[in-house]
Amino acid sequence: MDAFYASIEQRDRPELRGQPVIVGANSERGVVAAASYEARQFGVRSAMPGFRAKELCPHGIFLPARMAHYASVSAEIHEVFLDFTSEIEPIALDEAFLDISGSLRLFGTPRELAVRLKASVLQRTQLNVSVGLSNSKLVAKIACTLGKPNGLQIVPPEAVLSFLEPLPVRRLWGVGPVLGERLAELGFRTLGDLQRASKDHLEAALGPRGPEIAALARGQDRRAVETDRAPKSFGEENTFERDISARDIVTAALTAHAEAVAARMRAEHYSGRTVTLKIKIGTARDRRRSRLPGENSEPNYPLLSRSRTLKQATDDASVLRETAITLWDEAAVREPVRLLGISVSNLETRRQEQLDLFAPRPKPALGPTLDAIHARFGKSAITRAVDAPLKVTPTSRRKRGDS
């Protein structure tokens, strides 16, 4: 989808059409969740700190995110996708892979199917969707990105090498700033450079990963569209409006995160064994590299993480809370922090859960009772005695398999 959250706001409020709309970042420590194309002309992009977005686009219209609403629109769009194929792999609320190989006899050529899909999404939601179509997920993704906004770009198999050849190496999944600089030092600036490199040269320079990167540069991506990908982790984090250090505020935030993560795990019938605490220090050390060439660098705030693997998987918020607080105490952070988060990985479904014969008798399950109360009376109907006294900018994460 094109500038999905911002486009929904412009659709719902016609007076915002043509205006630089920025979703998120409406507090000093907020982060941009989406920017309309009018705002992108000023250099605003997703994941940018709010203060930087305001510097670049001071006249922008900053709106709070309405994630529940965006999720409902996303579900409506996926209903449209089902008219064209049942092989759908959601990547995020605004993005999905579709395997249309089994549907072509119903719709004719790939282009005809793509044109009809775009028209159906627009008719149903009044929103534009960009489509990239090729014989692999990697090439389809790149084609979709380069075709935005409201694009339709098709790369047939015989054109894959020439399509990829001039693109910078940073277009590949998994090639970030550090690896991108390393490749540039070795003389690999474009995907064509990698296509022409010998296997021995790449192995000598980058080890076993070298030939893998070269294969991707040639569009050789064998990953199938996975219609039912299991999540890898559940997480919740927040950026504080001002740096905090008091232990009672830290524990309040961790309590809220533990409750949120546990509730989402129970809703999807998962429990987990590895608890990770994420801490971002409030004082910037230097400037962080930009994500792609031409983008401005940003302050680099040191990021710490501490993990502990439990003997038994859990979806109990009190267990997650106590583990996270223990990790905080052990980290002995002496500086104020700007962000705290909890994630749970090493997941198991309820069917996989192995009970410990000699474990103490479990306490009555409080979590499902809280879930039922919240479902009937709302999130604010009941909370634990400790709650975060500072306003924060929360972010929920449900990490699926690498895409």
C-alpha positions in Angstrom: 0.0 0.0 0.0 1.2 3.6 -0.7 1.9 5.6 2.4 -0.7 3.4 4.0 -1.5 5.1 7.4 -1.2 8.6 6.0 -3.3 7.7 2.9 -6.1 6.4 5.2 -6.1 9.7 7.1 -6.3 11.6 3.9 -9.1 9.4 2.7 -11.1 9.7 5.9 -10.5 13.5 6.1 -10.8 15.0 2.6 -9.4 18.3 3.8 -6.0 16.6 4.3 -5.7 15.6 0.7 -2.7 17.2 -0.9 -1.3 18.2 2.5 1.9 16.9 4.1 0.4 14.4 6.6 2.7 12.7 9.1 1.4 9.9 11.2 3.1 9.4 14.6 5.9 11.7 15.8 3.3 13.9 17.4 5.3 14.1 20.6 8.9 15.2 21.2 10.2 11.6 21.3 7.7 10.1 18.8 8.8 8.4 15.6 7.2 8.7 12.2 5.0 5.8 11.4 4.0 7.0 7.9 4.4 10.1 5.8 2.3 11.1 2.8 4.0 11.7 -0.5 3.6 15.5 0.0 5.6 15.2 3.3 8.2 12.9 1.6 9.1 15.7 -0.7 10.6 17.4 2.3 12.7 14.3 3.2 10.3 12.9 5.9 10.2 9.1 6.0 9.0 6.4 8.2 11.1 5.5 11.3 12.5 9.1 11.4 12.6 10.8 14.9 9.8 13.3 15.3 12.1 16.2 16.0 13.9 15.6 12.7 10.5 15.4 10.8 9.5 18.7 12.3 12.8 20.3 11.3 12.3 19.1 7.7 8.6 19.8 7.5 7.6 22.4 10.2 4.2 23.0 8.4 3.4 19.3 8.3 0.2 18.0 9.8 1.2 15.6 12.6 -1.5 13.0 13.6 -1.6 10.3 16.2 -1.6 6.7 14.9 -4.9 4.8 14.9 -3.5 1.3 14.7 -6.8 -0.5 15.3 -8.4 1.4 12.4 -5.4 0.7 10.1 -5.6 -3.0 11.0 -9.3 -3.1 10.1 -8.6 -1.5 6.7 -5.8 -4.0 6.2 -8.2 -6.9 6.8 -10.6 -5.4 4.3 -7.7 -5.3 1.7 -6.8 -8.9 2.4 -10.4 -9.8 1.7 -9.9 -8.4 -1.8 -6.7 -10.4 -2.2 -8.6 -13.5 -1.5 -10.7 -12.9 -4.6 -7.5 -13.5 -6.6 -5.6 -16.1 -4.7 -5.6 -17.9 -1.3 -1.8 -18.0 -1.2 -1.1 -14.8 0.8 1.8 -14.1 3.0 1.2 -11.0 5.2 4.4 -9.1 5.9 2.9 -6.1 7.7 -0.5 -4.3 7.8 0.4 -2.6 4.5 2.3 -5.3 2.6 1.9 -8.9 1.5 3.3 -11.4 -1.0 0.7 -13.2 -3.2 1.4 -16.4 -5.2 -0.8 -16.1 -8.3 0.6 -19.1 -10.2 -2.5 -21.1 -9.5 -4.9 -18.3 -10.4 -3.7 -17.2 -13.9 -6.1 -19.5 -15.8 -9.0 -17.5 -14.2 -7.6 -14.1 -15.0 -5.5 -14.4 -18.1 -2.1 -12.9 -18.1 -0.2 -11.8 -15.0 -0.7 -8.2 -16.0 -4.4 -8.6 -16.4 -4.7 -10.1 -12.9 -2.6 -7.3 -11.4 -4.6 -4.6 -13.1 -7.9 -6.1 -11.8 -6.4 -6.5 -8.3 -5.4 -2.8 -8.2 -8.8 -1.7 -9.5 -10.6 -3.9 -6.9 -8.6 -2.5 -4.0 -9.2 1.0 -5.1 -13.0 0.4 -5.6 -13.3 -1.3 -2.2 -11.2 1.0 -0.1 -10.5 4.2 -2.2 -6.8 3.5 -1.6 -4.0 2.9 -4.1 -1.9 -0.3 -4.0 1.4 -0.7 -5.8 2.2 -4.0 -7.4 5.5 -5.6 -8.3 5.3 -8.9 -10.2 8.1 -11.3 -10.9 9.2 -14.9 -10.5 10.7 -14.4 -7.0 9.8 -12.6 -3.8 13.0 -10.6 -3.9 12.5 -9.2 -7.4 8.8 -8.6 -6.9 9.5 -6.6 -3.7 12.1 -4.4 -5.4 9.9 -3.9 -8.4 7.0 -2.8 -6.2 9.2 -0.4 -4.3 10.6 1.2 -7.4 7.2 1.5 -9.0 5.6 3.5 -6.2 3.3 5.3 -5.9 0.3 3.6 -7.5 2.7 1.5 -9.5 2.5 -1.7 -11.6 5.9 -3.0 -12.5 6.4 -6.4 -14.1 9.8 -8.1 -14.4 9.6 -11.3 -16.5 12.3 -14.0 -15.8 14.3 -13.1 -18.9 14.6 -9.5 -17.7 15.6 -10.1 -14.1 19.4 -9.7 -14.6 19.1 -6.5 -16.5 16.5 -5.1 -14.1 18.8 -5.7 -11.1 22.1 -4.8 -12.7 22.2 -1.0 -12.1 20.7 -1.0 -8.7 22.8 -0.2 -5.6 23.8 -3.2 -3.3 21.7 -1.7 -0.5 18.5 -2.8 -2.4 19.2 -6.4 -1.3 17.5 -7.7 1.9 20.1 -8.1 4.6 22.5 -5.5 3.2 22.6 -2.7 5.7 24.9 0.3 6.2 27.9 -1.7 7.5 27.8 -4.5 4.9 27.0 -1.9 2.2 30.2 0.0 3.1 32.2 -3.2 3.2 30.9 -4.2 -0.2 31.8 -0.7 -1.5 35.3 -1.0 -0.2 35.6 -4.3 -2.1 34.5 -2.6 -5.3 30.9 -3.9 -5.3 28.6 -0.9 -5.6 25.9 -2.2 -7.8 24.1 -5.6 -8.1 25.8 -5.9 -11.5 29.2 -5.8 -9.8 28.1 -8.8 -7.7 26.6 -10.6 -10.6 29.9 -10.5 -12.4 32.1 -11.4 -9.4 33.7 -14.9 -9.2 32.6 -17.3 -6.4 36.2 -17.6 -5.2 36.6 -13.8 -4.9 33.4 -13.5 -3.0 34.2 -16.3 -0.6 37.6 -14.9 0.0 36.2 -11.5 0.8 33.0 -12.3 2.6 33.2 -16.0 3.6 30.2 -18.3 2.9 27.8 -15.3 2.8 29.5 -13.9 -0.3 28.0 -16.4 -2.8 24.6 -16.1 -1.1 24.6 -12.3 -1.7 25.7 -12.8 -5.3 22.9 -15.3 -5.9 20.4 -12.7 -4.6 22.0 -10.1 -6.9 21.1 -12.4 -9.8 17.5 -12.7 -8.5 17.9 -16.2 -7.3 15.5 -16.3 -4.4 13.9 -19.7 -3.8 11.7 -18.7 -0.9 8.1 -19.7 -1.4 5.1 -17.6 -0.3 4.3 -18.9 3.2 0.6 -18.6 4.0 0.9 -19.5 7.6 4.1 -18.3 9.0 4.6 -18.7 12.7 5.7 -15.7 14.7 9.2 -15.6 16.0 8.6 -13.2 18.9 6.2 -10.8 20.5 7.3 -7.5 21.8 6.3 -4.1 23.2 8.4 -1.0 23.7 8.0 2.7 24.4 10.0 5.9 24.0 9.6 8.3 26.9 8.9 11.9 26.4 11.8 12.7 28.6 14.7 10.4 29.8 13.9 8.5 32.9 16.0 6.8 35.6 13.8 6.3 38.7 13.3 2.6 39.4 9.6 3.0 40.1 9.0 4.5 36.7 11.1 1.7 35.1 9.2 -1.0 36.8 5.9 0.7 35.9 6.8 0.7 32.2 8.0 -2.9 32.3 4.8 -3.9 34.0 2.7 -2.3 31.3 4.8 -4.0 28.6 4.6 -7.4 30.2 0.8 -7.2 30.4 0.5 -6.2 26.8 2.9 -8.8 25.5 1.3 -11.6 27.6 -2.2 -10.6 26.4 -1.2 -10.8 22.8 0.5 -14.1 23.2 -2.6 -15.6 24.9 -4.8 -14.2 22.1 -2.7 -16.1 19.5 -2.2 -19.2 21.7 1.5 -18.9 22.3 3.8 -19.0 25.2 7.6 -18.3 25.3 10.7 -19.2 27.1 13.2 -16.4 26.3 12.6 -12.9 27.7 14.6 -10.0 26.3 14.9 -6.6 27.8 15.7 -3.7 25.5 17.2 -0.5 26.8 18.1 2.6 24.8 20.4 5.1 26.6 19.2 8.7 26.5 22.6 10.4 25.6 23.6 10.1 22.0 27.2 9.0 21.4 27.7 10.0 17.7 25.7 10.0 14.5 24.2 6.9 12.9 24.6 6.1 9.3 21.6 6.7 7.0 19.6 3.8 5.7 20.2 4.6 2.0 22.6 6.9 0.2 21.5 10.5 0.2 19.6 10.3 3.5 20.8 12.4 6.5 22.4 10.7 9.4 20.7 10.7 12.8 21.8 10.6 16.4 23.0 7.2 17.6 21.6 6.3 21.0 23.4 3.2 22.5 21.2 0.2 22.6 21.5 -2.5 25.3 19.8 -5.9 25.5 19.7 -8.6 28.2 18.0 -12.0 27.8 17.1 -14.9 30.0 15.7 -18.3 29.0 13.1 -19.8 31.4 12.9 -23.4 32.3 9.2 -23.5 31.1 7.4 -21.4 28.5 4.9 -18.9 29.9 2.3 -16.4 28.9 2.0 -15.1 32.5 2.5 -11.3 32.7 3.8 -11.5 36.3 6.6 -13.9 35.2 7.6 -11.7 32.3 7.5 -8.7 34.6 9.7 -10.2 37.3 12.2 -11.5 34.7 12.4 -8.1 33.0 12.9 -6.3 36.3 15.6 -8.8 37.3 17.4 -8.2 34.0 17.1 -4.4 34.5 18.7 -4.7 38.0 21.5 -6.9 36.6 22.2 -4.4 33.8 22.9 -1.8 36.5 22.3 1.1 34.0 23.7 4.3 35.5 22.4 6.7 32.8 18.9 7.9 32.1 17.2 5.9 29.4 14.9 7.0 26.5 13.4 3.7 25.6 12.4 0.4 27.3 11.0 -2.7 25.7 10.2 -6.4 26.4 10.1 -9.2 23.9 9.5 -12.9 24.2 10.9 -15.4 21.8 11.6 -19.2 21.7 7.9 -19.6 21.3 5.7 -22.7 21.7 2.1 -23.2 20.9 -0.3 -24.4 23.6 -0.3 -27.8 22.0 3.5 -28.0 22.3 3.8 -27.0 26.0 5.5 -29.6 28.2 4.4 -29.6 31.8 7.0 -30.0 34.6 6.0 -33.0 36.7 7.8 -31.6 39.8 6.9 -28.0 39.4 4.9 -26.2 42.1 1.2 -26.3 41.6 0.3 -23.4 39.3 -1.5 -20.4 40.5 -5.0 -19.7 39.2 -4.7 -18.1 35.8 -5.2 -14.4 36.1 -4.4 -13.5 32.5 -7.4 -15.0 30.8 -9.7 -13.3 33.4 -8.1 -9.9 32.6 -8.5 -10.6 28.9 -12.2 -11.3 29.4 -12.7 -8.1 31.4 -10.8 -6.0 28.8 -12.8 -7.6 25.9 -16.1 -6.7 27.6 -15.4 -3.4 29.3 -12.4 -2.0 27.5 -8.6 -1.7 28.2 -9.0 0.8 31.0 -11.5 -1.2 33.0 -8.9 -2.9 35.1 -5.1 -2.5 35.4 -2.5 -3.7 37.8 -1.7 -1.4 40.8 1.5 -0.2 39.1 1.1 1.8 35.9 3.4 4.1 33.9 3.1 7.6 35.3 4.9 9.1 32.3 3.3 9.5 28.9 5.0 7.2 26.4 4.9 6.4 22.7 4.3 2.7 22.6 5.2 0.3 19.7 3.9 -3.3 19.4 5.8 -5.9 17.6 4.9 -9.3 16.4 8.0 -10.6 14.6 7.5 -13.3 12.0 10.0 -15.3 10.1 12.7 -13.4 8.2 11.3 -12.1 4.9 
